[in-house]
């Protein structure tokens, strides 16, 4: 039997997953008890019914995914010691090779959103930063990988 994957979430991320799960359960219940189209009486394919069936399959698939996450999540918490070491949940201030300052928050893959400055611990940059401290230089392991200097590591509420 294979071990389930762990999903690292902040408290806010967990709340979003729970909200989506409850919302989709309610939507599924509503569709099941009232919105289901009747099957056509003729031999013609009822496109409305097929569309409904496809929607229900997608909804059920997402509910299973969310249920798996809710059964296998771990809340990201600041470390008890070594607050100067980058790990999950760290807010990191970096200077790139061009001299620009960049902020990242290291999160699990479920919450990664580069446009919001949230990068996954499994991304190339996230992997390269884990375990580093302020003052250290970090190179990302890819052909055009940027080099960073860690300026500051801090942990806020997760």
N, C-alpha and C positions, 0 to 999 in steps of 0.2 A: 504494500500500500504506500503510495507516495505521500510525502509530507506536503501540507497545504502551504502556499506562499503567504508570507506575512505582508500586510499592507500598512505602511507607516503613514499616519495621519496626524495633523494638528487637531486641536479641539474644534476649531472652526471647520476643518475639512470633514471631520466625523459628523458634525451637525448637518453639513450639506448632504452627505451621503444618506443619513437617516431621513432627512426631509424628502429627498428624491425618492427613496424607497417607499415611504408612506404615501407620497403623492401618486406614485405609479400603482401601488396596491389599490388605492381608491379608484383610480382611472380604470384599472382592470375590472374591479368589482362593478363599476357603473356600466362598462361595455358589456360585461357578461350578463347583467340583469336588465337589459333594456335597449341597448343600442345595436344588438346583433341583427343584421339584415336577414330577411327570410330567404330561403333557398328558392330559386326560380322553379316553377312547375314544369317548364318546358325542358327540352334537351339542351337548349342554349346555355352557355356558361354564364353564370351570374357574376359579372365583374365586381359588383359591390360586395358580394359575399367573399370573393377571393381576396379583395383588398382588405376586408375586415379580418380575414383569417391570417393574412400576412402581417397586419398590424399587431394582432394578438401574439403571434410568434415572436416578433421583435420585442414586444412588451415583456413577454415571459422570459426571454433570453436576458434582457436587462435586469429584471427582477432577480434572476438566479445569480447574475454577476454581483449585484449589490448585496444580496444575502451572503454570498461567499466573502465579500469584503467585511461585512458586519460580523461575521463569525471568526475572522482571522486578522483583525486590525491590532495595531499597537500604537498608542499615543506617543508622539514625539515629545520628550521631556528634556530639559537642559541637563547636562551631566552633573553629578553630585560634586565632582572635583574636576580639575583641569578645564576650567572655564575659558582658558586661552587657546584650547585646542579645538579645531573645527570638526564638528560632527553634525548629525541630523538636528535640525532646529536652529543652527547658528545663522546669525546675520553677519555677513562678511563684507568688509570694505576692502576693495582691491584697487591697485593702479595697474593698468595694462601697459603693454610695451610702447604705446603711443603717448603715455603720460596721463591718459584719461582715468578718472576715478569711476569705479563700477561697484554697485551694491548687489549682492545676491543673498537670498535666503535658501539654505539647503533643506529641501523637503523630500518626501517620498514621491515615487512616480505618479501616484494618483493626483497629487496637487501641483505638479510641476506646471509652470506657466511662465516661459521666458519673458513674455511681454509685461508681466508683473514683477519680474526680477526673482522669480521662484524657480530654482533649478533642482533637478532630481539628483539624489545621491548616486544614481546609476548612470548619469550623463558623463561624458568625457571630462568636463570641467568639474562637476561635482565629485567624481572619483579622485581627480587630481588634488582637490582641495582637502578632502577628508584626512584628518590627522595632522594637518599643518598648523602653524602658529603665526602670530603677527611677526613681521620682519622676514619671513621666509619667502623665497621665490618659488613659483610653481610654473612648470611648463605642461601644457596639455598635450597628450600623446596622440597627435594626428599631424599629417603633413604641413598644414598651414596653421597649426595650433598656436594660439597666442600665449605669451608669457605674462604672468601676473606677479605682483608683489603684494603679499597680504599686509594690509595696513592696520586692520582692526577686526577683532572677533568679539561678538557679544551675543548674549541669549536673552530673548524677551519672553513674554508669555506665549505659549504654544496653544 
